[in-house]
Amino acid sequence: GQQVMQIPQYQHVQEGEDFTTYCNSSTTLSNIQWYKQRPGGHPVFLIQLVKSGEVKKQKRLTFQFGEAKKNSSLHITATQTTDVGTYFCAGCASNYQLIWGAGTKLIIKP
Amino acid sequence: DAGVTQSPTHLIKTRGQQVTLRCSPKSGHDTVSWYQQALGQGPQFIFQYYEEEERQRGNFPDRFSGHQFPNYSSELNVNALLLGDSALYLCASSLGLITGELFFGEGSRLTVL
């Protein structure tokens, strides 16, 4: 079946360092969404990418959608403690069903 | 503007019992999706309801069933509970069938003993 692989599972960074998470789909996606889930919370929508090669920025967050619409990345510049949480990608398959990655947990080292 | 509300927030059941979870979508939304999230895992899609019908279903057994009411609220029913059903059950609402932004509720934490 269709799968979305997300790596890494965890990333430990010092505050101020950058963070990146990657998603790869086994099939071409119609769009990809990114969500953030704080510890003990629920997923919160960050962004949706639709076009091949699309790049979108939200302050320190940069989202990319690959040319083949099979991969995507989220990059956070100069992480802050408020960035802590798990970041999920969710790819929209041809049947409009969202396929979720397993998430990347961002941990800020003390 | 009320967001997505779910009830109950926590519940404990024993194996073999049945459970019903409830969800009211965000105002103006007509589509409800249910997800199961085990600890440390990503959300797993259970099913989606639109116009009171199940439109999409993930890889979950028939023990998982649902319903959507005319006011767009929804229920998730799980029969013959197993220990492995212990998880956070998330309801997400959206507008229409074309997949767009999902708004999630706080979830219902189910523990099966």
Interface residues (C-beta under 8 A of the other chain):
Chain A: G1 Q6 S30 N31 Q33 Y35 G41 H42 P43 V44 F45 Q48 F88 C92 N95 Y96 Q97 L98 I99 W100 G101 A102 G103
Chain B: Q41 G42 P43 Q44 F45 Q48 Q56 G58 N59 L90 A92 L97 I98 T99 G100 E101 L102 F103 F104 G105 E106 G107
